[in-house]
Amino acid sequence: MKRLWWFALLLVTQGAWAVSVSPAFSRQLAPVMKLYEAKQWQAADTKAATLKPATPAEEAWLAQLRASAAANAERWEVAATQVAMALRYDQWPQEQKRALLRLQGDIAAQQERWPQAIASYKAALALQSEKALQFRLAGLYFHNQQYAEAASLSEQLLRQGWHKPAALIRLSALHGLKQYAQAAEMAEQLISHEPNEGKWWQQAVALRISARQGRQALALLQTAVDRKVISEESTRSQLVRLYAWQGLPYRGARLLELAMRDGKMSASVANVQLQAQLWEGAREWNKAITTWQQLASLNQESKPALRAAELMLQQGRDQEAGKQLLSLQRSTGKEGWRAKALLLQIYLQSERYDEALQLANQLRGNREWQERADAWIVYIQSRQSDSGGKSA
């Protein structure tokens, strides 16, 4: 794991060692201290391991020195053992004890032992509050999936003044809590401090969508595009869908139409289908029919062609629909049966009862259509009887 900070303790000066340790032990420590101060961490720890402390105070001083050196040498198990040994000594000045607790937390964090690191940081903060350590604690809460604690502590830090790393922790924690609207507000605060950073706009839009706040998402995205913070090309597909979601299908369909015409979006099956649906939503029936026909030629499937035929019937274009349905009725599957039923209704409207009866008898062979086919047959036969009676 990448180290984010040095683990150097606030070690006392060499002259102060005589206060707690014997002159003889102080002399033994002198070469170790030289290695330590030269940042030769492993050499310092190796040398310190050979010393023989005579008192609990000397053992504690040696343990805290070895803990710091081993941590900087990334020998985490040794560091953890030594700092725990140092903390067993109960005569430390408060500032030194706080530094040791912080070191213990740092080491546990490097080992990804989040609960132990949290406990050490909280103990250090109980001795004296420190903003930098509170920030680290907030980060550990997030790593330990204590999202509520991470969100709360990062909010406290932000009340003291803007702090981007704390804002990022709060954003991530709120997302972890699935509080998407509040997370979006945090992303918007990041936008206010870094208005030209496109990723904050994109995160805010995504979070507003997750919060089912489509109007706000659309407004954010449109603003970002207008300000040229993010390109329209990179967000066009998202814009199209947001227009559709917010009840603006014409704008979405028109944007998609222009983009495909200019080659900025591909005329793929998915895009053409979306365009057809948007034209329908906008009640642009002729354009919807044309687009469904285009989709049918793209994917060679009967479903879009059937939808085009249904819209033709809806618009009173029975002759065109009939020609299309005549071809579609030969399709296999649900679309084929649906095409027969629609064609039958066209025949009924034009009083072509013999052809309608033929289709009704075919529909009887399908369980899904059998009941309706029987009703149609009864109706057709009654109409034929009426026609025969009038002829007689």
N, C-alpha and C positions, 0 to 999 in steps of 0.2 A: 504494500500500500504506500502511496506517495506520502512523504513527510511534508507537513504543512508548516512546521515551526521547529526552531531549535529548542532543545530540552535543557538548556543551561540554567541551573539554579542560581539564585542570588547568594552565592557562597560568601562566607565571611572572609575577611582579609587574613593573611597569614598571621599577623600580629594578634588577632583576636582568638586564634586557636588555643592559645595558652590559657584562656579563661576557662575552657571546658576540658581541655586535654592536657596531659603531662608534657613537659618540654621534650622528653625523649620521643614521645609519639609524634609531636609536632615536627621534630627533625626527620622522622621517618616519612612523614607526609610531604615534605618539601619537594622531593623529586617527582612524586605523583602529581602535585599541584602544577609543576612546570609542564608536564605532559598535558595535563588538563587544559591549562591556559593556552597551550599551543594547539589546542583542538586535535590532539592525537588521542582520540577517545578510546580506541581499543587498547592501545598501549597503556594508557592511564588506568583502565579497569584491570588489565592483566597485572600491572605492578601493584595496584591497590589490593588485589586478592592475596598477595603474599604477606601483607602486614598483619601484625598480631596485636589488636587492641586489647587493653588491659581492663577497661571499665565500660559500663553501659554507655556512657557519654561518648567514649571513643568508638565503640561499635556503631553507634547511631551516626556519628559524623562520617565514618568510613562508608556506611551503607548508603547515605544520601549522596556521597561523592560517586560511588560506584553506580548507583541508579541513574544519575545524570549522564555519566560517561557511557554506560551500556545503552541507554536510550538513544544517544546521538550516534552510537555505532550500530543502531538497529538490532541490538541483541535484546529483544523484547522480553523474553522469559527471565533472563538475568535481571533486567531493569525492574520488572514487576516484583520479583522476589526481594530485591534490595530496597525498593522504596517502601514495601510493606514492613520490612525489618526496621527501617529508619523511623517509620511512623509509630512503632511500638514504644519508642522512647517518649516519655510524657513531660520532658522538661524543655521542649523547644520553645523559643519565643514565638509569639503568634504569627508574625510575618513569615518566619521560616516554616512553620507548620502549614500555613496556607500555601506556600510555594511547593511544599512536598505533596500536599493533597492535589494541587493542580497538576504536578508532574505525574502523579499516580493516574489521574484522569486522562492525561495525554497518552500515557503508555497503553492504558486499557482501550482508548479510542483507536490507536494504531493497530491493536489486536482485534478490533471490531467486537470488543466485549462491552456492548453499549450499556447494559444495566450497571456494571461496575464503574464505568467512566462517569455515568450520570450521578451515581452516589458520591463519587469523589469530588466532582465539581460542585455539587450541592453543599457538601461539607465545607469546601473552600469558601463558597459564597456566604455561608452562615457566619464565617469569621469576618468577612469584609466583602461588600458588594463591589463588583467590577464589571463594567459594560462588556469588555472583550470576552470575559469568561461567561457571561450570560449569553452572549451570541453563540459561543461554542456549545453551551448547554442546549440552546434551542436547536442547533444542528444535530446534536445527539438524540434529542427527543424525536426528531424527524427520522433519523436512521433507525431508531428503535420502534418506529411506527406508532409513537405516541403523538399522533397528529394534533390532538386537542391541546396538549401541553406546548407543542412546538408553535402552534398558531397563537396561543395566549402570550407566551413569552416574547415571541417576535413582535407582537402588537405592542407590548410594553416598551420594547426597545425603540420602536418607531415613534412612540409618543414623545420620546426624548429628543427626537430629531431624525431627519431622513438618513437611512442607512440601507443602501441597496442590497447588501448580502442578507440583512434581516428581512427585507421585503421579499426576496426570492424564497427564503425559508417559509415565510407566511403564505406566499402564493402556492408553494408545493404542498404545504400542510393542509390548506383549505381544499386543494384539489383532492388530496388523500381522504379528506372527510366528505368528499362529494358535495361540498358547499360551493357550487359552481358560480352562483351569482356573486358571492363575496370574493371568490378568487378572481372573477372578472374585474371587480372593483380594484383589487390589488394590481392586476395587470394594467389597468387604466392609470393607476398612480405611477407605475413605471413609465407609461407613455408620457405622462405629464413632465417627468424628469428627463426622459430621453425620447423626444417626439420623432426623431428621425430613425429610430431603431425598429425596423420592420417586424422583428420577431415578437415584440411586445404587442403590436397591433394584431398579429396573427393569433397569438395566444388569447388575447381578449375576445376576438371574434369566436374562436373555438369554444371558449368557456361560456360565452353568451348563448351559443347554440346548445351546448350541453345543459344549460339552465333553461332551455326552451324559451329564450328571449330573442326570438328571431328578428323583431323590429330593431332592437338595439344592436344585434349582430350585423344586420344589413347597414345600419347607419354608420357603424364603425368601419366596416369594410369599404363602403363607398367613400367615406372621408379619407381613409388611407390611400385609396386609389386617386382621389382628387388631388391630394397633397403630394402625390407621386412618391410616397414612402414605400409602397409596394406596387409592383407593376400590375396593370390590368390583365396582362397575359397570364401571370402566375395565379391570379385569383378569379379568372373569368368563369370557370366551371362552378366555383363556390358562389359567385354572384348570381349566376343563372338559377341555382337551386334555392338561394335565399329569396330571390324575386318570386319564385313559385310558392315557396313556403309562406311568404307574407301576402299572398293574394294579389301578386302583380305578374300574372303569367304572360301578359303581352310584352312587358319589358324584358322578361327572361327569354321568351321565344325570339324576340327581335334581336337581342344581343347575341343569341346562339346562331341565328340565321346569318348575321353579318360576319361573325367570327368564322363560321364554316365557309362562307362565300369567299372571304379574304385569305383563307388558308391558315388562320390563327388557331383554329380548332379543327380536328379531323371530323369528317363526315362518317363517323363510326356508327355501328348499329345502335349502341347505347345513346349516342348524342342525337341521332335522328329520331329514335323512339322518344327521348325526352322532349325534343322539339314538337313532335306530333301531339304529345300530351299537353304541352304548354299552349299550343294553338287551340286545342279543344277547350282548355281552361279559359282562354281568352275569347271563346265563342267565335273564333275565326274559322268557320266550318270548311270553307273551300280550301284554305291553306292546310287545315288539319287533314282533309281527305288526300290532298296532293302528297303530304308528308308521309301518311300511312302507306300510300301507294309506293312511294320511294323506298320506304323500309321493306315492303314486301319484295321489291326487286333486289334489295341488298341481301336479305337473309334467306330468300327463297322459301319463306314459310307462309302458311295460309292465314295465321292469326291476324297479322296487320292488314292483309287484303280483306279479310272479313270485317275488320273494324271500319275500314274505308267504305265498304258496302253498307254497313249499318248507318253510317253518317249520311251516305247518299240517300238512303230511304228516309232518314229524318228530315232531309232537306227537299224531299219530293222529287228526287232524281231517280225515279223508279226504273226507267229504261236502262240507264247506266248500271244501276245496282243489279238489275236482272241479268245482264250480260256477265257481270263479275260473279254473281252467285251461281250461275249456270256452270261455270268452270269450277268454282269452289266446291260444289256439291259432290264432286268426284273425289274430294280429299278424304283421307282416312282420319279417324279420331273425332273429337268433339266438334272441331270446326266444320267438318263435312256435314254432320247432322244438323248443326246450327244453320248452315247455308241452305240445306233442304227446307228447313222450317221457314226461313225468311222468304225463299223463293215461292213456297207454297202460298204464303200470304199475298205476295204480288199477284199470283195467279187468281186468287180469290177476289182481289180488288178489281181485276180485269175480267172476272167471270169466266175464266178458263178452267172450268170445273173438272174436265177429264184429266188435264195435266196435274191439277191440284190433288185429285183423288189418287193418282198414281204415286205422287210424292207422299201422301198421307199413309198409303199402304206400306211404303218403304219405311216410314218413320215408326210404324207399329213394331218393326223388328228390333227396335232399340228400347230397352227397358225404361230409360230416362224419358223418352218421348212418347211412350205407348199411350198413356192416359190422354194426353193432348191430341194425339193422332186419332184416337177413337172419337173424340169430340168433333174434330174436324170432319171425319168421315160422315158422322151423323148429319152435320150441317150441310156438307156437300151433297149428300144424297137427298136431303130435303129440298135443297135448291134445285137439284136436277129434276125432282118430282114436280116441283112448282112449274119449272120451265116446260116439262113434258105435258102437264095439264093445260097450260096456256096454249101450247101448240095444238093440242087436240081440240 
